[in-house]
Amino acid sequence: EQLTEISKYQMLSISLTSVASTLTSVMSLRYVIYPVQVLFKSCKPVPVLVLNTIMGRTYPLKKYVNVVIITTGVALFMGGGSSTSKHSGGSSGDSTLFGATMLITSLFFDGVTGANEDRLMAAEHVEP
């Protein structure tokens, strides 16, 4: 195995975004239930794909179609089901919205982490 010359700054950047993703994801559990978190996190390919595309990487059309299908399936699953749950007070909706915002932030950090990892692996010829 060859040693690489990845700088400590680059490794720190990946580490911080990974920790931030985990932190915001775990903190969101105070505001949303676990199945909602799992469904949100299953959309992780979206920010990774978008940020990699912004950074100049191209993917075959099949990859984009797969991500759209996965995301659509998750959205349909989340939107389905019974809406007969009773909320006590008006702050429950705000709380859920805050939890969803934290999950979106977590997905953003996942995207940044994935894009940086892909860029470094390609530039430094590092294999998984």
Secondary structure as GFF3:
##gff-version 3
##sequence-region A 1 128
A	DSSP	alpha_helix	8	28	.	.	.	ID=ss1
A	DSSP	alpha_helix	34	41	.	.	.	ID=ss2
A	DSSP	alpha_helix	45	54	.	.	.	ID=ss3
A	DSSP	alpha_helix	61	79	.	.	.	ID=ss4
A	DSSP	alpha_helix	91	124	.	.	.	ID=ss5
###
